[in-house]
Amino acid sequence: MDIAILSVSLHVHSTRRLVEEAQAAGHYVELIDHTKCTVKLGAEKPKIFIEEDVTHEFDAIIPRIGTKVTRHGAAIVQQFEDNGVFTTASAVAISNARNKVRTLQLLAQQGLPIPETLFSINPNNIEEQLRLLGGPPVIIKLQEGTQGLGVILAESKKSAKSIIDTFYKMDTSILVQKFIEEANGTDIRIIVVGKKVVAGMKRTSDIDEFRSNIHRGGIGERVVLTPREKYIALQATKFLGLGVAGVDLIRSRKGPLLLEVNASPGLKGIEAATDINVSKQIIQYIEKNVGRKR
């Protein structure tokens, strides 16, 4: 089987792990920098070029699309899909998962539990917006942030109003969430592959940091997931239409709450914390689906 991984570099740990496991399984695998792809549409079958050379006809792709090039990356994925290539994440799913508000809208519509959240662009009633969430502290998030970037804890009404007002006036899309104090700087990252939960870890923030992301200095450790947590992760992945996903939850007094869903989750932290070969399971998922398609 011929597999393309859409990523900017082999120096990215998750990309390198996927290449290793694909090659270990006997597949041809090629790295394609989606930022250097050109699509030609017209009289003949649409073609995807890497600089000047037309791409090989692949059986499957694994998109690892960066935040800054979501729109272009999703368009490249869509063209592979249109050409009949299997993908672990559809273009629509990538776009939806990258936008935190759209993700929460879709999942709330399905009845999945999320923290109290609001979004607005009105700078004239910020105090009323804070009141709707029960007042500070609140979490302020960029709608398209990743790896904990663009996530701010506002502990007082004064700081919350100042931060929110600044973002509104900069025409920056944000959402504001109720701060779940009992989570105590921890969250749960669950990896779903196909219709199966394959790994889960608890991430704990550094002593001087409320964000628990591994990229922000958080510490990961294997965790025993509850049936409810597994159910939420599987349903979220299903409703967004993702084949592979990282689902982030927090544990509250009311039970697990869904924070966000990542269409191209990092593999380094979860594999190290759980000693589970997630990369291999992703390759096996592709093998199963491409085989069924044939």
Residue frames as qw, qx, qy, qz and C-alpha x, y, z in Angstrom:
[[0.000, 0.888, 0.459, 0.000, 0.00, 0.00, 0.00],
 [0.411, 0.324, -0.001, 0.852, 1.19, 3.54, -0.79],
 [0.321, -0.805, -0.451, 0.211, 0.67, 6.13, 1.96],
 [0.299, 0.545, -0.052, 0.781, 1.33, 9.87, 1.95],
 [0.406, -0.622, -0.471, 0.476, 1.74, 11.83, 5.16],
 [0.174, 0.805, 0.176, 0.539, 0.86, 15.50, 4.75],
 [0.589, -0.729, -0.109, 0.332, 3.33, 17.25, 7.03],
 [0.220, 0.956, -0.193, 0.015, 5.91, 19.99, 6.74],
 [0.163, 0.698, -0.677, 0.168, 8.87, 18.00, 8.07],
 [0.825, -0.053, -0.560, 0.062, 10.20, 14.61, 9.16],
 [0.240, 0.269, -0.575, 0.734, 11.65, 16.43, 12.17],
 [0.595, -0.324, 0.105, -0.728, 8.12, 16.49, 13.64],
 [0.240, -0.255, 0.903, -0.250, 8.06, 13.57, 16.09],
 [0.677, 0.268, 0.529, -0.435, 4.52, 12.38, 15.24],
 [0.662, 0.632, -0.242, -0.323, 5.27, 12.42, 11.53],
 [0.194, 0.552, -0.811, 0.017, 8.47, 10.44, 12.02],
 [0.432, -0.091, 0.828, -0.346, 6.68, 7.82, 14.14],
 [0.751, 0.432, 0.276, -0.416, 3.99, 7.30, 11.50],
 [0.527, 0.657, -0.503, -0.192, 6.64, 6.89, 8.81],
 [0.079, -0.426, 0.885, -0.169, 8.47, 4.32, 10.95],
 [0.564, 0.097, 0.731, -0.372, 5.35, 2.24, 11.55],
 [0.726, 0.567, 0.015, -0.390, 4.20, 2.40, 7.93],
 [0.405, 0.626, -0.661, -0.086, 7.61, 1.23, 6.73],
 [0.258, -0.288, 0.880, -0.276, 7.74, -1.48, 9.41],
 [0.686, 0.280, 0.549, -0.387, 4.44, -2.80, 8.05],
 [0.536, 0.067, 0.698, 0.470, 5.94, -3.00, 4.55],
 [0.346, 0.839, 0.418, -0.041, 4.22, -0.01, 2.98],
 [0.443, 0.324, 0.133, 0.825, 5.65, 2.66, 0.70],
 [0.208, -0.850, -0.395, 0.279, 5.37, 5.96, 2.54],
 [0.431, 0.391, 0.130, 0.803, 6.14, 9.47, 1.32],
 [0.183, -0.591, -0.362, 0.697, 6.23, 12.80, 3.11],
 [0.241, 0.604, 0.446, 0.615, 4.31, 15.53, 1.27],
 [0.154, -0.293, -0.281, 0.901, 4.64, 19.13, 2.39],
 [0.201, 0.700, 0.683, 0.050, 1.09, 20.36, 1.82],
 [0.043, -0.845, -0.064, 0.529, 2.26, 23.98, 1.89],
 [0.105, -0.470, 0.598, 0.640, 4.16, 23.27, -1.36],
 [0.383, 0.327, 0.851, 0.150, 1.25, 21.57, -3.12],
 [0.275, 0.299, -0.212, -0.889, -0.46, 23.03, -6.18],
 [0.514, 0.351, 0.770, -0.138, -3.77, 21.76, -7.54],
 [0.110, 0.203, -0.508, -0.830, -4.56, 21.97, -11.23],
 [0.483, 0.440, 0.678, -0.337, -8.22, 21.85, -12.26],
 [0.269, 0.492, -0.360, -0.745, -9.55, 21.91, -15.79],
 [0.715, 0.295, -0.376, -0.510, -10.21, 19.72, -18.80],
 [0.612, 0.172, -0.769, 0.067, -8.40, 16.64, -17.48],
 [0.720, -0.506, -0.465, 0.097, -8.55, 14.81, -14.17],
 [0.234, -0.931, 0.176, -0.219, -7.54, 17.17, -11.35],
 [0.814, 0.168, -0.365, 0.420, -3.89, 16.76, -10.42],
 [0.500, -0.861, 0.056, 0.070, -1.88, 17.62, -7.33],
 [0.658, 0.564, -0.270, 0.420, 1.67, 18.85, -7.88],
 [0.640, -0.659, -0.017, 0.394, 4.58, 19.10, -5.46],
 [0.157, -0.627, 0.338, 0.684, 6.33, 22.11, -6.89],
 [0.382, 0.461, -0.486, -0.637, 6.76, 20.89, -10.52],
 [0.184, 0.110, -0.965, -0.152, 6.20, 17.13, -10.19],
 [0.696, -0.268, -0.275, -0.607, 2.78, 15.48, -10.14],
 [0.478, -0.414, 0.665, -0.398, 2.18, 13.46, -6.98],
 [0.115, 0.074, -0.986, -0.098, 2.20, 9.69, -6.96],
 [0.641, -0.304, -0.344, -0.615, -1.25, 8.06, -6.88],
 [0.046, -0.264, 0.810, -0.522, -1.61, 7.07, -3.24],
 [0.408, -0.359, -0.828, -0.141, -3.98, 4.65, -1.54],
 [0.456, -0.766, -0.440, 0.106, -4.26, 6.72, 1.62],
 [0.242, 0.590, -0.227, 0.736, -3.17, 9.97, 3.23],
 [0.518, -0.567, -0.504, 0.395, -2.60, 10.97, 6.86],
 [0.133, 0.810, 0.077, 0.566, -3.13, 14.74, 7.18],
 [0.556, -0.476, -0.323, 0.600, -0.99, 16.57, 9.74],
 [0.223, 0.731, 0.276, 0.583, -2.15, 20.09, 8.90],
 [0.352, -0.112, -0.362, 0.856, -0.67, 23.09, 10.74],
 [0.013, 0.715, 0.544, -0.438, -2.94, 25.72, 12.27],
 [0.013, -0.605, 0.144, 0.783, -1.61, 28.58, 10.14],
 [0.206, 0.246, -0.670, -0.669, -2.43, 26.80, 6.87],
 [0.440, 0.211, 0.798, -0.353, -5.71, 25.14, 7.79],
 [0.591, 0.600, 0.149, -0.518, -7.65, 26.49, 4.81],
 [0.432, 0.609, -0.590, -0.307, -5.05, 25.52, 2.20],
 [0.095, -0.267, 0.953, -0.110, -4.28, 22.22, 3.90],
 [0.542, 0.288, 0.666, -0.424, -7.96, 21.28, 4.03],
 [0.602, 0.633, -0.120, -0.472, -8.29, 22.14, 0.33],
 [0.250, 0.498, -0.816, -0.154, -5.41, 19.78, -0.50],
 [0.293, -0.011, 0.914, -0.281, -7.01, 17.03, 1.59],
 [0.612, 0.467, 0.352, -0.532, -10.31, 17.62, -0.21],
 [0.519, 0.605, -0.453, -0.400, -8.62, 17.18, -3.57],
 [0.040, 0.280, -0.958, 0.033, -7.12, 13.86, -2.49],
 [0.445, 0.234, 0.739, -0.448, -10.61, 12.83, -1.34],
 [0.603, 0.582, 0.020, -0.545, -12.13, 13.91, -4.66],
 [0.411, 0.542, -0.690, -0.246, -9.51, 11.78, -6.41],
 [0.904, -0.108, -0.329, -0.250, -10.69, 8.74, -4.44],
 [0.451, 0.324, -0.682, 0.476, -7.89, 8.55, -1.86],
 [0.643, -0.591, -0.486, 0.034, -8.70, 7.36, 1.68],
 [0.145, 0.576, -0.341, 0.729, -7.90, 9.85, 4.45],
 [0.408, -0.263, -0.752, 0.446, -7.77, 9.52, 8.23],
 [0.004, -0.587, -0.407, 0.700, -9.44, 12.94, 8.50],
 [0.378, 0.669, 0.536, 0.350, -11.73, 14.53, 5.94],
 [0.251, 0.322, 0.046, 0.912, -11.30, 18.14, 4.86],
 [0.404, -0.644, -0.270, -0.591, -14.63, 19.13, 6.43],
 [0.785, -0.522, -0.309, 0.127, -13.76, 17.41, 9.71],
 [0.608, -0.010, -0.147, 0.780, -10.36, 19.13, 9.86],
 [0.013, 0.459, 0.118, 0.880, -11.95, 22.54, 9.31],
 [0.592, -0.633, -0.298, -0.400, -14.64, 21.94, 11.93],
 [0.813, -0.396, -0.285, 0.320, -12.24, 20.56, 14.54],
 [0.499, 0.172, -0.100, 0.843, -9.82, 23.46, 14.04],
 [0.200, -0.475, -0.048, -0.856, -12.56, 25.97, 14.95],
 [0.093, -0.042, -0.838, 0.537, -13.34, 25.55, 18.65],
 [0.439, 0.181, 0.275, -0.836, -16.72, 27.26, 18.49],
 [0.673, 0.205, -0.453, -0.548, -17.92, 25.16, 15.56],
 [0.397, 0.098, -0.901, 0.146, -16.73, 22.00, 17.33],
 [0.076, 0.126, 0.724, -0.674, -18.65, 22.87, 20.49],
 [0.545, 0.203, -0.023, -0.813, -21.74, 23.85, 18.49],
 [0.634, 0.164, -0.670, -0.349, -21.79, 20.48, 16.73],
 [0.368, 0.007, -0.880, 0.302, -21.20, 18.50, 19.92],
 [0.224, 0.115, 0.517, -0.818, -23.65, 20.48, 22.04],
 [0.612, 0.147, -0.279, -0.725, -26.25, 19.86, 19.35],
 [0.664, 0.051, -0.737, -0.121, -25.72, 16.13, 19.95],
 [0.717, -0.622, -0.121, -0.291, -26.15, 16.54, 23.69],
 [0.775, 0.044, -0.392, 0.494, -22.53, 15.96, 24.71],
 [0.444, -0.842, -0.218, 0.217, -21.52, 17.74, 27.94],
 [0.521, 0.454, -0.074, 0.719, -19.33, 20.84, 27.54],
 [0.286, -0.354, -0.403, 0.794, -18.35, 23.64, 29.97],
 [0.169, 0.876, 0.388, -0.231, -20.59, 26.70, 29.97],
 [0.478, -0.060, 0.375, 0.792, -19.30, 28.67, 26.98],
 [0.306, 0.853, 0.318, -0.278, -20.16, 31.90, 25.22],
 [0.485, 0.012, 0.357, 0.798, -18.93, 33.72, 22.15],
 [0.142, 0.908, 0.347, -0.187, -19.68, 37.25, 21.03],
 [0.535, 0.294, 0.115, 0.783, -18.16, 40.22, 19.25],
 [0.173, -0.863, -0.273, -0.389, -19.99, 42.89, 21.27],
 [0.468, 0.165, -0.454, 0.740, -17.57, 45.03, 23.34],
 [0.239, -0.455, 0.044, -0.857, -20.42, 46.95, 24.97],
 [0.776, -0.421, 0.005, -0.469, -21.80, 44.25, 27.27],
 [0.522, 0.338, -0.745, 0.242, -18.74, 42.36, 28.46],
 [0.217, -0.247, 0.668, -0.668, -19.82, 42.65, 32.08],
 [0.795, 0.063, 0.145, -0.586, -23.13, 41.01, 31.20],
 [0.774, 0.335, -0.529, -0.096, -21.28, 38.24, 29.34],
 [0.225, 0.330, -0.791, 0.464, -19.21, 37.53, 32.44],
 [0.513, -0.129, 0.467, -0.709, -22.36, 37.46, 34.56],
 [0.855, 0.166, -0.227, -0.437, -23.80, 34.77, 32.26],
 [0.715, 0.244, -0.630, 0.180, -20.87, 32.54, 33.23],
 [0.723, -0.599, -0.322, 0.119, -21.18, 33.29, 36.94],
 [0.159, -0.958, 0.238, -0.008, -18.38, 35.85, 36.93],
 [0.460, 0.610, -0.621, 0.176, -14.61, 35.36, 36.98],
 [0.193, -0.500, 0.645, 0.545, -12.37, 33.47, 36.91],
 [0.800, 0.507, 0.187, -0.261, -12.99, 32.57, 33.27],
 [0.605, -0.161, 0.585, 0.516, -10.98, 30.93, 30.50],
 [0.424, 0.778, -0.055, -0.461, -10.52, 32.96, 27.30],
 [0.671, -0.064, 0.648, 0.355, -9.54, 31.01, 24.18],
 [0.230, 0.452, -0.469, -0.723, -8.66, 31.91, 20.63],
 [0.848, 0.241, 0.182, -0.436, -11.06, 30.02, 18.36],
 [0.872, 0.437, -0.218, 0.034, -8.20, 28.53, 16.35],
 [0.193, -0.751, 0.608, -0.171, -5.50, 28.11, 18.99],
 [0.935, 0.084, -0.344, -0.022, -3.54, 24.88, 19.43],
 [0.709, 0.098, -0.493, 0.494, -1.15, 23.20, 21.90],
 [0.444, -0.629, -0.436, 0.466, -2.37, 25.50, 24.69],
 [0.242, -0.023, 0.129, 0.961, -1.43, 28.68, 22.79],
 [0.260, -0.299, -0.317, -0.862, -4.09, 31.38, 22.92],
 [0.597, -0.534, -0.592, -0.089, -5.59, 30.11, 26.19],
 [0.112, 0.414, -0.355, 0.830, -5.72, 32.68, 29.00],
 [0.413, -0.540, -0.698, 0.225, -6.98, 32.49, 32.58],
 [0.051, -0.541, 0.028, -0.839, -8.59, 35.76, 33.69],
 [0.391, -0.248, -0.785, 0.411, -8.92, 35.66, 37.47],
 [0.005, -0.462, -0.424, 0.779, -10.63, 39.02, 38.08],
 [0.386, 0.777, 0.488, -0.096, -13.43, 40.98, 36.44],
 [0.024, 0.886, -0.206, -0.416, -11.00, 43.78, 35.63],
 [0.240, -0.419, 0.760, 0.436, -8.52, 41.54, 33.82],
 [0.439, 0.354, 0.818, 0.114, -11.28, 39.58, 32.04],
 [0.314, 0.869, 0.306, -0.231, -12.91, 42.77, 30.73],
 [0.047, -0.799, 0.405, 0.442, -9.57, 44.16, 29.58],
 [0.330, -0.209, 0.848, 0.358, -8.52, 40.97, 27.74],
 [0.415, 0.515, 0.749, 0.038, -11.92, 40.37, 26.11],
 [0.221, 0.904, 0.138, -0.340, -12.27, 44.02, 25.06],
 [0.137, -0.648, 0.573, 0.483, -8.80, 43.94, 23.49],
 [0.359, 0.045, 0.882, 0.302, -9.57, 40.80, 21.47],
 [0.365, 0.715, 0.584, -0.123, -12.93, 42.18, 20.29],
 [0.143, 0.916, -0.060, -0.370, -11.35, 45.44, 19.13],
 [0.165, -0.509, 0.727, 0.431, -8.59, 43.50, 17.34],
 [0.765, 0.295, -0.221, -0.528, -11.32, 41.59, 15.48],
 [0.178, 0.319, -0.928, 0.074, -9.96, 38.34, 16.95],
 [0.757, -0.246, -0.386, -0.467, -12.43, 35.47, 17.33],
 [0.038, 0.290, -0.820, 0.492, -12.53, 34.11, 20.87],
 [0.647, -0.459, -0.524, -0.309, -14.71, 32.08, 23.17],
 [0.165, -0.491, 0.544, -0.660, -15.08, 32.45, 26.93],
 [0.695, -0.196, -0.682, -0.113, -15.61, 29.46, 29.22],
 [0.650, -0.692, 0.084, -0.304, -16.49, 28.95, 32.84],
 [0.200, 0.558, -0.757, 0.274, -13.41, 28.03, 34.87],
 [0.887, -0.275, -0.328, -0.176, -13.75, 24.54, 36.36],
 [0.189, -0.770, 0.516, -0.325, -11.78, 24.93, 39.58],
 [0.828, -0.308, 0.434, -0.177, -12.11, 21.32, 40.70],
 [0.873, 0.461, -0.125, 0.099, -10.23, 20.15, 37.59],
 [0.612, -0.717, 0.245, 0.226, -7.18, 21.44, 39.49],
 [0.066, 0.764, -0.532, -0.359, -4.98, 22.02, 36.44],
 [0.353, -0.142, 0.903, 0.201, -5.53, 18.57, 34.94],
 [0.695, 0.349, -0.089, -0.623, -7.29, 17.25, 31.87],
 [0.731, -0.014, 0.681, 0.047, -7.68, 13.94, 30.05],
 [0.350, 0.534, -0.517, -0.571, -6.41, 13.31, 26.51],
 [0.756, 0.114, 0.631, -0.132, -8.06, 10.36, 24.78],
 [0.115, 0.399, -0.669, -0.617, -6.92, 8.99, 21.42],
 [0.755, 0.319, 0.465, -0.335, -9.60, 7.45, 19.21],
 [0.032, 0.355, -0.754, -0.551, -8.68, 5.42, 16.13],
 [0.295, -0.200, -0.827, -0.436, -11.61, 4.30, 14.02],
 [0.606, -0.536, -0.259, -0.527, -14.35, 3.30, 16.44],
 [0.833, -0.286, -0.392, 0.266, -12.01, 2.39, 19.27],
 [0.278, -0.916, 0.250, -0.142, -10.45, 4.21, 22.21],
 [0.859, 0.269, -0.340, 0.274, -6.81, 3.16, 22.02],
 [0.547, 0.011, -0.418, 0.725, -5.10, 5.27, 24.71],
 [0.264, -0.882, -0.239, -0.310, -5.76, 7.78, 27.46],
 [0.562, 0.016, -0.405, 0.722, -3.57, 9.93, 29.67],
 [0.277, -0.900, -0.307, 0.138, -4.04, 12.47, 32.42],
 [0.484, 0.469, -0.079, 0.734, -2.12, 15.69, 31.87],
 [0.461, -0.767, -0.325, 0.307, -1.18, 17.75, 34.91],
 [0.273, 0.897, -0.039, 0.344, 0.00, 21.34, 34.66],
 [0.528, 0.219, -0.418, 0.706, 3.25, 22.68, 36.02],
 [0.334, -0.525, -0.573, 0.533, 3.01, 24.36, 39.43],
 [0.045, -0.486, -0.046, 0.872, 3.09, 27.85, 37.90],
 [0.218, 0.121, -0.593, -0.765, 0.89, 27.05, 34.88],
 [0.618, 0.154, 0.492, -0.594, -2.84, 26.30, 34.63],
 [0.744, 0.445, -0.300, -0.397, -2.60, 24.79, 31.11],
 [0.778, -0.311, 0.545, -0.037, -1.89, 21.07, 31.19],
 [0.795, 0.590, -0.124, -0.066, -0.73, 20.65, 27.57],
 [0.883, -0.171, 0.127, 0.419, 2.51, 18.70, 27.22],
 [0.516, 0.543, 0.101, 0.655, 3.85, 21.50, 25.00],
 [0.179, -0.823, 0.066, -0.535, 3.31, 23.94, 27.89],
 [0.074, 0.474, -0.734, 0.481, 5.27, 21.81, 30.36],
 [0.802, -0.246, 0.139, -0.526, 2.45, 19.54, 31.49],
 [0.134, -0.343, 0.928, -0.062, 3.19, 16.02, 32.74],
 [0.754, 0.054, -0.351, -0.552, 1.39, 13.03, 31.21],
 [0.210, -0.231, 0.920, -0.237, 0.58, 9.74, 32.91],
 [0.296, -0.172, -0.866, -0.364, -1.54, 6.75, 32.00],
 [0.402, -0.049, 0.400, -0.822, -5.11, 6.94, 33.30],
 [0.121, 0.283, 0.951, 0.018, -7.99, 4.51, 33.67],
 [0.256, -0.093, -0.269, -0.924, -10.89, 5.93, 31.68],
 [0.442, 0.211, 0.672, -0.555, -14.48, 5.61, 32.84],
 [0.367, 0.408, 0.797, 0.251, -17.15, 4.18, 30.51],
 [0.162, 0.898, 0.335, -0.236, -18.69, 7.66, 30.33],
 [0.134, -0.754, 0.366, 0.528, -15.40, 9.24, 29.24],
 [0.337, -0.072, 0.819, 0.459, -14.91, 6.61, 26.55],
 [0.313, 0.646, 0.695, 0.027, -18.46, 7.14, 25.32],
 [0.082, 0.915, 0.080, -0.387, -18.03, 10.92, 25.04],
 [0.218, -0.561, 0.584, 0.544, -14.73, 10.52, 23.14],
 [0.339, 0.157, 0.860, 0.348, -16.21, 8.02, 20.68],
 [0.249, 0.776, 0.573, -0.086, -19.34, 10.08, 20.10],
 [0.026, -0.860, 0.111, 0.497, -17.38, 13.32, 19.60],
 [0.250, -0.354, 0.722, 0.540, -15.11, 11.65, 17.06],
 [0.316, 0.395, 0.840, 0.194, -18.09, 10.13, 15.27],
 [0.183, 0.854, 0.430, -0.228, -20.11, 13.36, 15.09],
 [0.024, -0.811, 0.286, 0.509, -17.15, 15.31, 13.71],
 [0.855, 0.510, -0.013, -0.095, -16.46, 12.62, 11.12],
 [0.042, 0.773, -0.633, 0.023, -12.87, 11.93, 12.14],
 [0.905, 0.100, -0.413, -0.005, -11.08, 8.61, 11.72],
 [0.662, -0.082, -0.425, 0.612, -8.29, 9.56, 14.13],
 [0.158, -0.818, -0.082, -0.546, -8.71, 12.14, 16.88],
 [0.362, -0.015, -0.625, 0.692, -7.42, 13.43, 20.18],
 [0.376, -0.707, -0.420, -0.427, -10.31, 14.27, 22.51],
 [0.231, 0.217, -0.528, 0.788, -9.71, 16.49, 25.53],
 [0.529, -0.639, -0.494, -0.261, -11.94, 16.24, 28.63],
 [0.011, 0.401, -0.573, 0.715, -11.89, 17.60, 32.17],
 [0.427, -0.375, -0.816, 0.107, -13.36, 15.95, 35.21],
 [0.206, -0.396, 0.126, -0.886, -15.89, 18.15, 37.03],
 [0.312, 0.001, 0.736, -0.601, -18.33, 17.63, 39.89],
 [0.706, 0.341, 0.141, -0.604, -21.01, 17.11, 37.24],
 [0.885, 0.168, 0.416, 0.127, -18.96, 14.48, 35.44],
 [0.535, -0.101, 0.426, 0.723, -16.65, 14.68, 32.40],
 [0.315, 0.849, 0.159, -0.393, -16.89, 17.79, 30.23],
 [0.753, 0.333, 0.335, 0.458, -15.61, 17.92, 26.66],
 [0.219, -0.714, 0.093, 0.659, -13.12, 20.71, 25.90],
 [0.403, 0.688, -0.341, -0.498, -12.09, 20.16, 22.29],
 [0.913, 0.145, 0.372, 0.086, -11.24, 17.64, 19.58],
 [0.085, -0.712, 0.518, 0.467, -7.93, 17.59, 17.70],
 [0.860, 0.455, -0.002, -0.229, -7.89, 16.22, 14.14],
 [0.734, 0.456, -0.415, 0.284, -4.11, 15.62, 14.16],
 [0.645, -0.752, 0.097, -0.090, -3.15, 14.88, 17.77],
 [0.141, 0.715, -0.670, 0.140, 0.46, 14.73, 18.85],
 [0.928, -0.051, -0.358, -0.089, 1.74, 11.21, 19.50],
 [0.413, 0.440, -0.608, 0.516, 4.92, 11.78, 21.50],
 [0.299, -0.373, 0.499, -0.723, 3.29, 12.50, 24.86],
 [0.853, -0.094, 0.087, -0.506, 0.59, 9.84, 24.71],
 [0.875, 0.236, -0.419, 0.050, 2.93, 7.06, 23.54],
 [0.306, 0.416, -0.634, 0.575, 5.50, 7.91, 26.23],
 [0.419, -0.317, 0.432, -0.733, 2.92, 8.15, 29.02],
 [0.862, -0.015, 0.182, -0.474, 0.98, 5.01, 28.15],
 [0.280, -0.374, 0.854, 0.229, 3.59, 2.82, 26.41],
 [0.661, 0.459, 0.575, -0.145, 0.95, 2.16, 23.73],
 [0.312, -0.114, 0.573, 0.749, 1.97, 2.14, 20.07],
 [0.393, 0.656, 0.365, -0.531, -0.69, 4.54, 18.79],
 [0.211, 0.598, -0.491, -0.597, 1.16, 5.09, 15.50],
 [0.045, -0.088, 0.970, 0.223, 0.96, 1.39, 14.67],
 [0.274, 0.473, 0.784, -0.296, -2.76, 1.34, 15.35],
 [0.329, 0.694, -0.006, -0.640, -3.28, 4.26, 12.96],
 [0.172, 0.411, -0.760, -0.473, -1.48, 2.34, 10.20],
 [0.116, 0.147, 0.982, -0.028, -3.57, -0.77, 10.95],
 [0.338, 0.600, 0.472, -0.551, -6.72, 1.37, 10.76],
 [0.328, 0.614, -0.364, -0.618, -5.69, 2.51, 7.26],
 [0.030, 0.200, -0.947, -0.249, -4.93, -1.06, 6.19],
 [0.247, 0.351, 0.863, -0.267, -8.37, -2.20, 7.29],
 [0.363, 0.689, 0.295, -0.553, -10.25, 0.59, 5.54],
 [0.261, 0.580, -0.536, -0.555, -8.27, 0.63, 2.29],
 [0.072, -0.074, 0.986, 0.129, -8.63, -3.16, 2.12],
 [0.327, 0.497, 0.724, -0.349, -12.40, -2.87, 2.56],
 [0.331, 0.702, -0.056, -0.628, -12.58, -0.16, -0.10],
 [0.140, 0.411, -0.781, -0.449, -10.73, -2.39, -2.59]]
